[in-house]
Amino acid sequence: MGPQIDYDKCNGCGICVELCPTDVFFGTKGFGKTKGEKPVISYPDFCWHCNWCVKECPEDAVFLQIALSMQIAYSERPLLKT
């Protein structure tokens, strides 16, 4: 699973397209030429879950969907107290 875009929040700035190291996001054929055009997620399986798109989105329109089996690796809190 990869990133998702909330198109109601997305302003079409293209930051996610520019930042993605694996080109998960893709604009349409003329992306960047039309103001406010919104990107699409073409290759979600190539996502490295680096979180750049989520952190840099000015509108908080991008979020990652992480498979349940991988969520333990992305936990921000330790599971066990030491």
DADA-V672593 format. One record per residue. N is the residue number from 1. RES is the residue in one letter. SS is DSSP state (2 for helix, 1 for strand, 0 for the rest). PHI is phi in degrees with one decimal (none if undefined). OMEGA is omega in whole degrees, -180 to 180 (NA if undefined). Layout:
BEGIN
((N	RES	SS	PHI	OMEGA) (N	RES	SS	PHI	OMEGA))
END
This chain:
BEGIN
((1	M	0	none	-177) (2	G	0	-133.1	-178) (3	P	1	-71.9	175) (4	Q	1	-128.5	179) (5	I	1	-118.9	172) (6	D	0	-88.5	-174) (7	Y	0	-67.7	175) (8	D	0	-72.5	179) (9	K	0	-93.6	-174) (10	C	0	-62.7	178) (11	N	0	-103.3	177) (12	G	0	75.7	-178) (13	C	0	-69.2	178) (14	G	0	85.8	-180) (15	I	2	-59.7	-179) (16	C	2	-63.0	179) (17	V	2	-65.4	-178) (18	E	2	-69.7	-174) (19	L	2	-80.8	-171) (20	C	0	-63.7	-178) (21	P	0	-73.4	-178) (22	T	0	-113.0	179) (23	D	0	54.6	176) (24	V	0	-65.3	180) (25	F	1	-84.8	178) (26	F	1	-148.2	175) (27	G	0	-87.9	175) (28	T	0	-72.6	-174) (29	K	0	-54.2	-179) (30	G	0	-107.3	-174) (31	F	0	-57.2	180) (32	G	0	96.3	180) (33	K	0	-90.7	180) (34	T	0	-107.2	-178) (35	K	0	-63.6	177) (36	G	0	81.2	178) (37	E	0	-67.0	-175) (38	K	0	-103.8	-179) (39	P	0	-73.2	175) (40	V	1	-120.6	178) (41	I	1	-98.2	-175) (42	S	0	-92.9	-174) (43	Y	0	-131.4	-176) (44	P	2	-63.4	-179) (45	D	2	-71.6	179) (46	F	2	-89.1	-177) (47	C	0	-64.5	178) (48	W	0	-91.4	-177) (49	H	0	58.6	180) (50	C	0	-76.0	175) (51	N	0	76.7	179) (52	W	2	-60.6	-178) (53	C	2	-61.9	-179) (54	V	2	-68.7	-176) (55	K	2	-71.7	-175) (56	E	2	-95.0	180) (57	C	0	-68.1	-177) (58	P	0	-69.5	-178) (59	E	0	-106.3	-175) (60	D	0	54.3	-178) (61	A	0	-93.4	-178) (62	V	1	-107.3	176) (63	F	1	-143.0	-180) (64	L	1	-98.2	170) (65	Q	0	-104.2	-177) (66	I	0	-109.4	-180) (67	A	0	-58.3	-178) (68	L	2	-54.2	-179) (69	S	2	-67.5	180) (70	M	2	-101.4	-174) (71	Q	2	-63.9	179) (72	I	2	-62.3	179) (73	A	2	-71.1	-177) (74	Y	2	-104.8	179) (75	S	0	-67.1	-180) (76	E	0	-85.1	-180) (77	R	0	-110.0	176) (78	P	0	-65.3	-179) (79	L	0	-77.2	-178) (80	L	0	-121.2	176) (81	K	0	-83.3	179) (82	T	0	-112.2	NA))
END
